[in-house]
Amino acid sequence: MDSEFIKRASFTIVFLPLTYILCIALYRLFLSPIANIPGPTLAALTSWYECYYDVIKPGRFVWKIKELHAQYGPIVRISPREIHVNDLDFLDNIYSPRQRNKDPEKVKALGNNHSTGGAVHYELHHKRRESLDPFFSQRSVYGLESMLQEKTKQLCGHFDQAVSQKKPVNISDLYFAFALDVVWQYSFGMNENVLANPEAASLMRNNLTRLLRGVKFNLHFSWVRDMMKFIPGLLGKSFIPPGVMDLIRFRMVIQTLILLKDTYTNGLD
């Protein structure tokens, strides 16, 4: 009796998942609305195809898509639920002013649904984006002229120093520091003057570069990032990439500034 029950239970445990996988495969290959779109069979079956070229071969999926277009034509199926179009005549359809929600599966790679870029629904994104419009008006941008001139003069000073000392200079680090100083000053009123310290700029840029390389990993394994949130503080620091720590420190500074501003405003009231 017991042995018979165990046999049936074992059969059920094995059979049901296999049946489910088979049904999913048949649907994706033959019944899906995009089943007739040409492309690799493996890409139609599983998103692990994309994951391989995103994570195992970091950042190569966009180039793989280019190869697929050369093989299959202007419209290619690149995943079980996605197609990719490489046709200039289709650009108007893609960028036409219509209300479209973002793909939640792609947005989750950012790990921040409170940002403008992390807003999935069109209306929410529109509200968040609309609140930023005044900061990028022509009048507002003209107001940056004196700061840009000052930073440009500081940047040229690094070039002049490198020429006089006949030493190479890392332009990527300097441009990064220039942009960072301008954005921080304009957006948050913070004058960090990173451009004055090329070594610090190099460290921050490399941290950010490594962080951005992890976006594709987060796209396919967002659960790893979510689990790290539950790791205790001191222990978690040993696992958190330096770029993430930079963002955490920056966020804490901004939260402090907001708190001070609110306290000051309430005190005036």
Secondary structure, DSSP 8 states (H G I E B T S, - for coil): -HHHHHHHHHHHHHHHHHHHHHHHHHIIIIISTTTTS-S-HHHHH-THHHHIIIIITTT-HHHHHHHHHHHH-SEEEEETTEEEE--GGGHHHHSSS------HHHHTTT--TTSSTT--SHHHHHHHHHHHGGGGSHHHHHTTHHHHHHHHHHHHHHHHHHHHHT----HHHHHHHHHHHHHHHHHH-----GGG-HHHHHHHHHHHHHHHHTHHHHHH-HHHHHHHTTS-HHHHHTTS-HHHHHHHHHHHHHHHHHHHHHHHHHHH-
